[in-house]
Amino acid sequence: MNILDVFFPKRCVACGRIGTYFCDACRVKIRPILDNERICPMCGRSAFGGVTHPNCRTRYGIDGLTSFFHYDGPVRKAVKALKYRYVSDLAKEFVGLIRIPEQVGNDSILVPIPLHGIRYRQRGFNQAEVLGRAVAQRLHIPVRTDILRRARATPPQAEIKKREDRIKNMKNSFSIHNSLFLIHNSRIVLFDDVCTTGATLRNAASALKRAGAHHIWAMTIAR
């Protein structure tokens, strides 16, 4: 325990109990996504291990998706706490619960989904980057935040209810800053906090592959 824990003790993000960000009672309510519950990132249908279906593969598509937890209960509250309150220590505790996917090699680089500059200045941080850096530390791979950029400001996906509107909202929303790097470092772990329709990940992956990335495995904390 340090001096900050005395004056600003950690509280469970789900129930408020003092001690850790996930108390024992709430930790058991966290539901990992099992291999047989994973989905194809292109069509959203069941796909063992999250590998993209052969008939869903495209030149600029995602090769697979790993989401670690169901987006409900303590996980939902934790993601929102990190997104809107910047509880940075929570990212490390969160990531300590994940099981490392076999599909990620040590020759990969992690690229977090970026915020548009306007939203970044409003919030002061990018939650996908905060979580992504903690994940990359577990995976022993580097993080690059200078490659993928938001080409335009878009309304938050969480505010858009219809699936087709979410897909339209993300169209052509990313650009590439350093394409030469991608040609020589073509295995990417594309990271975001939550996957809902997958539109954000698919559009970001398309931009990366058009710029030279060869293999893209998407990864999110929750779905």
HELIX and SHEET records of a PDB file:
HELIX    1   1 ILE A    3  PHE A    7  1                                   5    
HELIX    2   2 ASP A   24  ARG A   27  1                                   4    
HELIX    3   3 ASP A   35  GLU A   37  5                                   3    
HELIX    4   4 PHE A   48  GLY A   50  5                                   3    
HELIX    5   5 PRO A   54  CYS A   56  5                                   3    
HELIX    6   6 GLY A   73  ARG A   85  1                                  13    
HELIX    7   7 SER A   88  VAL A   95  1                                   8    
HELIX    8   8 GLY A  117  ARG A  123  1                                   7    
HELIX    9   9 GLN A  127  LEU A  139  1                                  13    
HELIX   10  10 GLN A  157  GLU A  159  5                                   3    
HELIX   11  11 ARG A  163  MET A  170  1                                   8    
HELIX   12  12 SER A  179  HIS A  184  1                                   6    
HELIX   13  13 ALA A  199  ARG A  210  1                                  12    
SHEET    1   A 4 GLY A  64  PHE A  69  0                                        
SHEET    2   A 4 HIS A 215  ALA A 222  1                                        
SHEET    3   A 4 ARG A 187  VAL A 194  1                                        
SHEET    4   A 4 ILE A 109  PRO A 112  1                                        
SHEET    1   B 2 LEU A 148  ARG A 150  0                                        
SHEET    2   B 2 PHE A 174  ILE A 176 -1                                        
END                                                                             
